[in-house]
Amino acid sequence: MKKKETRPKSPGRKQLQHQQFAAYSTSQAPVIVHLSNGARLQGLVLASDDYVVLLGRQPDDIRPTVVYKRAICLVTLANVQDAPVVAPDPGPGPDFLPLYIPRTRKRR
């Protein structure tokens, strides 16, 4: 009988999402939430679950904004934009190689 191959479990998308939002929530770092309709919301991640994120202006905000995770495209830290962006040094370009063009058969 053949033994079933077992793979180590890799964290799923939901688990990675949960860890990321938990890190934002515990650090209380201001974030920018980019939505699929083009809007940007700025604030602190107060809490999150499988479907929504609570976004507040202060840690003790009594009226946080509820944002559905389906509407979120990207979440970035708010203070990262002040850091200078360093572009990688482009290396020398690749040498050009002649293209291989196959011969076509002559039709009769």
N, CA and C of each residue as an Amber inpcrd file, in Angstrom:
protein
   324
   0.8420000  -1.1770000   0.0000000   0.0000000   0.0000000   0.0000000
   0.8890000   1.2420000   0.0000000   0.5440000   2.2070000  -0.8220000
   1.3270000   3.4260000  -0.9610000   1.0040000   4.3810000   0.1830000
   2.0460000   4.9450000   0.7450000   1.8820000   5.8730000   1.8510000
   1.4830000   7.2410000   1.3140000   0.5440000   7.8690000   1.9910000
   0.0970000   9.1840000   1.5600000   1.1510000  10.2170000   1.9100000
   1.4600000  11.0590000   0.9290000   2.4730000  12.0940000   1.1310000
   1.8780000  13.2400000   1.9370000   2.6050000  13.6650000   2.9520000
   2.1250000  14.7840000   3.7720000   3.0380000  15.9740000   3.5710000
   2.4270000  17.1200000   3.4670000   3.1740000  18.3680000   3.3010000
   3.0280000  19.1940000   4.5720000   4.0280000  19.9830000   4.8670000
   3.8460000  20.8860000   6.0030000   2.8020000  21.9420000   5.6500000
   1.9890000  22.2640000   6.6260000   0.9230000  23.2370000   6.3680000
   1.5050000  24.6220000   6.1730000   1.0890000  25.2680000   5.0950000
   1.4980000  26.6500000   4.8630000   0.3550000  27.5460000   5.3230000
   0.6850000  28.7080000   5.8540000  -0.3880000  29.5770000   6.3280000
  -1.2520000  30.0520000   5.1680000  -2.5390000  30.0130000   5.3610000
  -3.4690000  30.4380000   4.3270000  -3.5590000  31.9480000   4.2620000
  -4.2810000  32.4160000   3.2600000  -4.4390000  33.8570000   3.0570000
  -5.1350000  34.5070000   4.2400000  -6.1810000  33.8460000   4.7630000
  -6.9110000  34.4300000   5.8910000  -6.0220000  34.5330000   7.1220000
  -5.2010000  33.5160000   7.3480000  -4.3310000  33.5420000   8.5240000
  -3.2790000  34.6530000   8.3880000  -2.7190000  34.8300000   7.2060000
  -1.7520000  35.9050000   6.9940000  -2.4090000  37.2730000   7.1550000
  -3.6300000  37.3950000   6.6270000  -4.3780000  38.6390000   6.7720000
  -4.6440000  38.9290000   8.2450000  -5.0540000  37.9050000   8.9710000
  -5.3450000  38.0700000  10.3960000  -4.0950000  38.5080000  11.1590000
  -2.9540000  37.8950000  10.8620000  -1.6990000  38.2640000  11.5290000
  -1.3060000  39.7040000  11.2050000  -1.4890000  40.1090000   9.9620000
  -1.1080000  41.4630000   9.5610000  -1.9810000  42.5030000  10.2550000
  -3.2930000  42.2870000  10.2610000  -4.1840000  43.2410000  10.9210000
  -3.9800000  43.2360000  12.4320000  -3.6380000  42.0790000  13.0110000
  -3.3470000  42.0310000  14.4450000  -2.0880000  42.8340000  14.7500000
  -1.0980000  42.7690000  13.8640000   0.1330000  43.5470000  14.0590000
  -0.1600000  45.0400000  13.9700000  -0.9910000  45.4480000  13.0060000
  -1.3690000  46.8630000  12.9010000  -2.1420000  47.3110000  14.1370000
  -2.9830000  46.4340000  14.6540000  -3.8080000  46.7740000  15.8040000
  -2.9710000  46.9250000  17.0740000  -2.0160000  46.0240000  17.2970000
  -1.2020000  46.0920000  18.5140000  -0.1810000  47.2260000  18.4590000
   0.3410000  47.5290000  17.2800000   1.3520000  48.5820000  17.1830000
   0.7390000  49.9770000  17.2050000  -0.5550000  50.0660000  16.9070000
  -1.2560000  51.3530000  16.8640000  -0.5810000  52.3310000  15.8960000
   0.0100000  51.8100000  14.8420000   0.6390000  52.6410000  13.8190000
  -0.4350000  53.1240000  12.8540000  -0.3910000  54.3870000  12.4430000
  -1.3940000  54.8700000  11.4870000  -1.2050000  54.2080000  10.1220000
  -2.3220000  53.8250000   9.5290000  -2.2930000  53.1510000   8.2310000
  -3.1680000  53.9000000   7.2420000  -2.9190000  53.6510000   5.9720000
  -3.7720000  54.1570000   4.8980000  -4.3960000  52.9350000   4.2330000
  -5.7180000  52.9130000   4.1760000  -6.4540000  51.8120000   3.5570000
  -6.9290000  52.2920000   2.1950000  -6.4450000  51.6530000   1.1490000
  -6.8420000  51.9820000  -0.2220000  -8.0070000  51.0730000  -0.6040000
  -9.1140000  51.6650000  -1.0030000 -10.3040000  50.8990000  -1.3550000
 -10.3930000  50.6820000  -2.8600000 -11.2080000  49.7160000  -3.2550000
 -11.3190000  49.3720000  -4.6750000 -12.0000000  50.4730000  -5.4880000
 -12.7540000  51.3770000  -4.8450000 -13.3860000  52.4560000  -5.5930000
 -12.4770000  53.6750000  -5.7220000 -11.2350000  53.5850000  -5.2360000
 -10.2740000  54.6710000  -5.3650000 -10.1570000  55.5330000  -4.1250000
 -11.0280000  55.3610000  -3.1530000 -10.9630000  56.1560000  -1.9260000
  -9.8370000  55.6680000  -1.0340000  -9.3110000  56.5940000  -0.2310000
  -8.2770000  56.2480000   0.7420000  -8.7520000  56.6770000   2.1190000
  -8.6620000  55.7730000   3.0800000  -9.0320000  56.0620000   4.4510000
  -7.7870000  55.9880000   5.3090000  -7.6250000  56.9420000   6.2200000
  -6.4480000  56.9550000   7.0800000  -6.9090000  56.8370000   8.5250000
  -6.1800000  56.0640000   9.3160000  -6.5180000  55.9100000  10.7230000
  -5.7450000  54.7710000  11.3550000  -6.2280000  54.3360000  12.5000000
  -5.6240000  53.2370000  13.2480000  -6.5260000  52.0160000  13.1400000
  -5.9330000  50.8490000  13.0130000  -6.7190000  49.6150000  13.0040000
  -7.0390000  49.2950000  14.4610000  -8.3200000  49.3790000  14.8080000
  -8.7390000  49.1070000  16.1780000  -9.0200000  47.6240000  16.3890000
  -9.6490000  46.9780000  15.4090000  -9.9680000  45.5540000  15.4970000
 -10.2880000  45.0470000  14.0970000 -10.2840000  43.7230000  13.9650000
 -10.6590000  43.1170000  12.6830000 -11.1680000  41.7070000  12.9350000
 -11.9780000  41.2310000  12.0180000 -12.4080000  39.8370000  12.0520000
 -12.3200000  39.2900000  10.6310000 -13.0570000  38.2400000  10.3350000
 -12.9480000  37.6180000   9.0140000 -13.4980000  38.4920000   7.8900000
 -14.3820000  39.4500000   8.2020000 -15.0540000  40.1990000   7.1590000
 -14.8210000  41.6990000   7.1870000 -14.6010000  42.2920000   8.3640000
 -14.5080000  43.7460000   8.4740000 -13.2870000  44.1720000   9.2770000
 -12.9340000  45.4500000   9.0950000 -11.8590000  46.0980000   9.8450000
 -12.4480000  47.3610000  10.4640000 -12.1640000  47.5880000  11.7450000
 -12.5840000  48.8180000  12.3980000 -11.4340000  49.8010000  12.3330000
 -11.6910000  50.9590000  11.7520000 -10.6730000  51.9800000  11.5580000
 -11.0860000  53.2160000  12.3480000 -10.2060000  53.6740000  13.2520000
 -10.5220000  54.8270000  14.0720000  -9.4670000  55.9090000  13.9490000
  -9.8100000  57.1090000  14.3770000  -8.8580000  58.2210000  14.3380000
  -7.9140000  58.1910000  15.5330000  -8.4150000  57.7010000  16.6790000
  -7.6280000  57.6030000  17.9070000  -7.8320000  56.2140000  18.4950000
  -6.9430000  55.7740000  19.3860000  -7.1150000  54.4370000  19.9800000
  -8.4280000  54.2710000  20.7470000  -8.9790000  55.3540000  21.2960000
 -10.2280000  55.2490000  22.0540000 -11.3940000  55.9000000  21.3070000
 -11.3900000  55.8050000  19.9900000 -12.4330000  56.3970000  19.1550000
 -13.7710000  55.7080000  19.4460000 -14.8100000  56.5040000  19.7260000
 -16.1110000  55.9110000  20.0470000 -16.9470000  55.6540000  18.7970000
 -16.5900000  56.2460000  17.6670000 -17.3120000  56.0250000  16.4120000
 -16.3390000  55.6180000  15.3070000 -15.8220000  54.3740000  15.3440000
 -14.8850000  53.9480000  14.2920000 -15.6110000  53.6990000  12.9760000
 -14.8470000  53.6850000  11.9200000 -15.3640000  53.3900000  10.5890000
 -15.2580000  51.8890000  10.3390000 -16.3260000  51.2910000   9.8640000
 -16.3400000  49.8700000   9.5280000 -16.0420000  49.7380000   8.0470000
 -15.0090000  48.9760000   7.7150000 -14.6010000  48.7830000   6.3220000
 -14.6440000  47.2910000   6.0170000 -15.3900000  46.9250000   4.9820000
 -15.4250000  45.5240000   4.5700000 -14.0880000  45.1540000   3.9300000
 -13.5840000  43.9760000   4.2670000 -12.3040000  43.5300000   3.7060000
 -12.3930000  43.3220000   2.1970000 -13.5680000  43.0160000   1.6900000
 -13.7280000  42.8310000   0.2390000 -13.4360000  44.1050000  -0.5200000
 -13.6590000  45.2580000   0.1240000 -13.4740000  46.5460000  -0.5450000
 -12.0270000  47.0280000  -0.4610000 -11.1890000  46.3570000   0.3400000
  -9.8080000  46.8110000   0.5380000  -8.9080000  46.2390000  -0.5490000
  -8.1420000  47.1290000  -1.1890000  -7.1510000  46.6940000  -2.1790000
  -5.7650000  46.6000000  -1.5540000  -5.4340000  47.5900000  -0.7120000
  -4.0770000  47.6940000  -0.1910000  -4.1090000  48.4130000   1.1410000
  -3.2610000  47.9680000   2.0630000  -3.0960000  48.6520000   3.3450000
  -1.6180000  48.9720000   3.4940000  -1.3030000  50.2530000   3.6800000
   0.0860000  50.6750000   3.8470000   0.2140000  51.4920000   5.1220000
   1.4130000  51.5290000   5.6730000   1.6750000  52.3740000   6.8260000
   1.6700000  53.8280000   6.3650000   1.1260000  54.7090000   7.1820000
   0.9750000  56.1120000   6.7820000   2.3050000  56.8480000   6.7880000
   3.2170000  56.5060000   7.6720000   4.4730000  57.2480000   7.7780000
   5.5570000  56.7250000   6.8550000   5.2810000  55.6970000   6.0650000
   6.2840000  55.1490000   5.1480000   6.4770000  56.0710000   3.9480000
   5.4860000  56.8850000   3.6060000   5.5780000  57.7400000   2.4300000
   6.6410000  58.8160000   2.6070000   6.9750000  59.1870000   3.8500000
   7.9810000  60.2100000   4.0860000   9.3910000  59.7020000   3.8170000
   9.5780000  58.3920000   3.8520000  10.8970000  57.8170000   3.6310000
  11.2750000  57.9490000   2.1600000  12.5510000  58.2630000   1.8940000
  12.9650000  58.3770000   0.4870000  12.9440000  57.0150000  -0.1950000
  12.5420000  57.0310000  -1.4350000  12.4960000  55.8070000  -2.2170000
  13.8140000  55.6620000  -2.9570000  14.4650000  54.5370000  -2.7590000
  15.7470000  54.2800000  -3.4050000  15.5210000  53.2890000  -4.5290000
  15.8210000  53.7140000  -5.7350000  15.6600000  52.8370000  -6.8910000
  16.8950000  51.9450000  -7.0100000  16.6990000  50.6920000  -7.3640000
  17.8510000  49.8070000  -7.5300000  18.6980000  50.2420000  -8.7190000
  20.0000000  50.0120000  -8.6160000  20.9210000  50.3790000  -9.6800000
  20.7420000  49.4110000 -10.8390000  20.3450000  49.9240000 -12.0000000
  20.1660000  49.0090000 -13.1240000  21.5120000  48.4900000 -13.6170000
  21.5930000  47.2040000 -13.7570000  22.8270000  46.5850000 -14.2320000
  22.9290000  46.7210000 -15.7420000  23.9850000  46.2110000 -16.2910000
  24.1230000  46.2730000 -17.7470000  23.0190000  45.4590000 -18.4180000
  22.5550000  45.9560000 -19.5390000  21.4740000  45.2910000 -20.2640000
  21.9360000  43.9570000 -20.8330000  20.9980000  43.0860000 -21.1270000
  21.3790000  41.7920000 -21.6900000  21.8610000  41.9510000 -23.1270000
  22.7540000  41.0620000 -23.5290000  23.2070000  41.0580000 -24.9200000
  22.0550000  40.5730000 -25.7960000  22.0010000  41.1380000 -26.9920000
  20.9530000  40.7430000 -27.8970000  21.3500000  39.4510000 -28.6030000
  20.3970000  38.5610000 -28.6840000  20.6200000  37.2710000 -29.3350000
  19.8150000  37.2400000 -30.6260000  20.3490000  36.6140000 -31.6530000
  19.5620000  36.5160000 -32.8790000  18.3380000  35.6330000 -32.6440000
  17.2270000  36.0370000 -33.2060000  15.9950000  35.2760000 -33.0520000
  16.0250000  34.0670000 -33.9640000  15.4880000  32.9890000 -33.4910000
  15.3630000  31.7920000 -34.3020000  14.0420000  31.8560000 -35.0330000
  14.0930000  31.8700000 -36.3360000  12.8840000  31.8780000 -37.1520000
  12.8500000  30.5690000 -37.9070000  11.8930000  29.7230000 -37.6060000
  11.8450000  28.4220000 -38.2710000  11.4470000  28.5720000 -39.7320000
  11.9720000  27.6840000 -40.5330000  11.6160000  27.6790000 -41.9600000
  10.2110000  27.1490000 -42.1070000   9.4940000  27.7220000 -43.0310000
   8.1510000  27.2190000 -43.2910000   8.2140000  26.2360000 -44.4540000
   7.3170000  25.3010000 -44.4300000   7.2770000  24.3190000 -45.5200000
   6.6660000  24.9560000 -46.7630000   7.2080000  24.5810000 -47.8700000
   6.6330000  25.0580000 -49.1180000   5.3500000  24.2920000 -49.3870000
   4.3400000  25.0210000 -49.7280000   3.0620000  24.3810000 -50.0310000
   3.0330000  23.9780000 -51.4970000   2.4080000  22.9020000 -51.8080000
   2.3420000  22.4160000 -53.1890000   1.1380000  22.9070000 -53.9030000
